[in-house]
Amino acid sequence: MKVLKKMAALMMVLCLVISTAACVPTATTEEEETTAMIANPIKDFDTLAEAVADSGTSLIVSDALGMMEPAYSTIGQVVQVIYMDGDNEICIRKAPGNQDVSGDYNEYAVNKMIEVGETFVTVKGNTEGSWNVILWLSEEATYSVTSTLGVDDAMVNALVTGVQ
């Protein structure tokens, strides 16, 4: 009888262990976690014409940055051209509306409004004459240029007059 009681107690403990193990969540692998990520909204293109067609936003960029190789992409209705020159990255964006589409939320020591022709332009940078963010509006669109190393006043003029 003692043996039966011990066997019954052992069976109950074994059932308890098995049922508890079944309730413990399993660990997910890194591969399983990545499948639940949000899709990248940036689409890359070989030409500006392809990017413009995808975004529905027209963009004309002059040869002001012709010495650099461009990369074209879209983020929804935002069309962008990125130029790389060593450590400097210059990103030109255009989108419908009047919102800041620069994607640069840094605070800069110098923020001011200048005029380029008849266009009012906001420039931001940490030193006068070296601008990291350039923003302006037209009747139908908003424009931004960001530069990791900054551009001078002459380049600001060339960009604002050469990007449409």
C-alpha positions in Angstrom: 0.0 0.0 0.0 2.9 2.3 0.8 4.3 1.7 -2.6 1.0 2.6 -4.3 0.8 5.8 -2.3 4.4 6.7 -3.4 3.6 5.9 -7.0 0.4 8.0 -6.9 2.3 10.9 -5.3 5.1 10.6 -8.0 2.5 10.6 -10.8 0.8 13.7 -9.4 4.1 15.6 -9.2 5.0 14.5 -12.7 1.6 15.7 -14.0 2.1 19.0 -12.2 5.6 19.5 -13.8 4.3 18.7 -17.3 1.3 21.0 -17.1 3.5 23.8 -15.7 6.0 23.4 -18.5 3.2 23.6 -21.1 2.2 27.1 -19.8 5.7 28.6 -20.1 6.0 30.8 -23.2 8.7 29.7 -25.7 11.6 32.0 -26.5 11.5 33.6 -30.0 14.4 33.5 -32.2 15.9 36.7 -33.7 14.6 35.6 -37.1 11.1 35.3 -35.9 11.2 38.8 -34.4 12.4 40.4 -37.6 9.4 39.1 -39.5 7.1 41.3 -37.4 9.0 44.5 -38.3 7.3 47.3 -40.2 8.3 47.5 -43.9 10.8 50.1 -45.0 8.9 52.9 -46.6 11.9 54.1 -48.7 11.9 52.9 -52.3 15.1 53.2 -54.3 15.3 54.0 -58.0 17.9 54.1 -60.8 16.7 57.4 -62.2 15.1 60.6 -61.0 12.3 60.1 -63.6 11.4 56.7 -61.9 11.4 58.3 -58.4 9.2 61.2 -59.7 6.7 58.8 -61.3 6.5 56.7 -58.1 6.0 59.7 -55.8 3.7 61.8 -58.0 5.8 64.8 -57.1 7.8 66.5 -59.8 11.5 67.4 -59.1 14.1 69.2 -61.2 17.6 69.4 -59.8 20.2 71.5 -61.6 23.9 70.6 -62.0 24.9 72.5 -58.9 26.0 69.2 -57.4 26.9 67.6 -60.7 30.3 66.4 -59.4 28.6 64.0 -57.0 26.9 60.7 -57.9 23.2 60.9 -57.0 20.9 58.2 -55.4 17.2 58.5 -56.0 14.4 57.4 -53.7 10.9 58.1 -52.5 9.1 58.0 -49.1 5.4 58.2 -50.0 4.9 61.5 -51.9 8.4 62.7 -50.9 10.9 62.4 -53.6 14.6 62.7 -52.6 18.0 62.8 -54.2 21.0 62.1 -52.1 24.5 63.1 -53.1 27.6 61.7 -51.4 31.0 63.5 -51.4 33.4 61.9 -49.0 32.0 62.5 -45.5 29.4 65.0 -46.7 25.9 63.8 -47.6 23.5 66.3 -49.2 19.9 65.2 -49.3 17.4 67.2 -51.4 13.7 66.5 -50.8 10.4 67.8 -52.3 6.9 67.0 -51.2 3.4 68.5 -51.7 2.2 70.8 -48.9 4.0 73.1 -46.5 5.5 70.9 -43.8 9.2 70.5 -43.0 10.2 67.3 -44.8 13.9 67.5 -43.9 13.8 64.8 -41.3 16.5 66.8 -39.4 15.3 67.5 -35.8 18.6 68.7 -34.4 18.8 72.1 -32.7 21.3 74.5 -34.3 23.0 77.6 -32.9 22.1 79.7 -35.9 18.6 79.8 -37.4 17.6 82.6 -39.7 15.5 83.6 -42.7 17.3 84.8 -45.8 16.1 85.8 -49.3 17.2 84.0 -52.4 15.7 86.0 -55.3 12.1 86.3 -54.3 12.1 83.2 -52.2 12.2 83.3 -48.4 14.6 80.5 -47.1 15.2 79.2 -43.6 18.8 78.2 -43.0 20.1 76.4 -39.9 23.6 75.6 -38.9 26.0 75.7 -36.0 28.1 78.5 -37.5 27.2 81.5 -39.7 27.7 80.6 -43.4 27.8 76.8 -43.0 24.3 75.6 -43.3 23.1 72.1 -42.4 19.4 72.6 -43.1 17.8 74.7 -45.9 14.0 75.0 -46.1 11.7 76.8 -48.5 8.2 76.7 -49.9 6.6 77.3 -53.3 2.9 77.6 -54.1 2.5 73.8 -54.4 5.4 72.2 -52.5 7.9 72.2 -49.7 11.6 71.8 -50.2 14.5 70.8 -47.9 18.2 70.3 -48.3 20.3 68.8 -45.5 24.0 68.6 -45.4 26.1 66.7 -42.9 29.1 69.0 -43.2 27.2 72.2 -44.2 27.1 74.2 -47.3 28.1 77.9 -47.8 25.9 80.8 -48.9 26.8 80.5 -52.6 25.7 76.8 -52.6 22.4 77.8 -50.8 21.7 80.2 -53.7 22.6 77.6 -56.3 20.4 74.9 -54.6 17.3 77.1 -54.1 17.4 78.5 -57.6 18.4 75.1 -59.1 15.8 72.8 -57.4 12.2 73.0 -58.6 
